[in-house]
């Protein structure tokens, strides 16, 4: 399962809000919805988030592979 918990911590640490992602950085509101609901995003979006937040993918998303094995 995809989990964006690290994203919210990274955003909080950097002082960037979801409003700023949409209004200032051009991240679509549907993408923000997907992030909030732990749905998939494109690699392009992941790369863009990493650029905006000056971080690595590990600071944005984690995966729980155990759920895929059940």
Helices and strands as residue ranges (DSSP letters): E 2-3, H 5-14, H 18-23, H 29-36, H 43-53, G 57-59, E 62-63, G 65-69
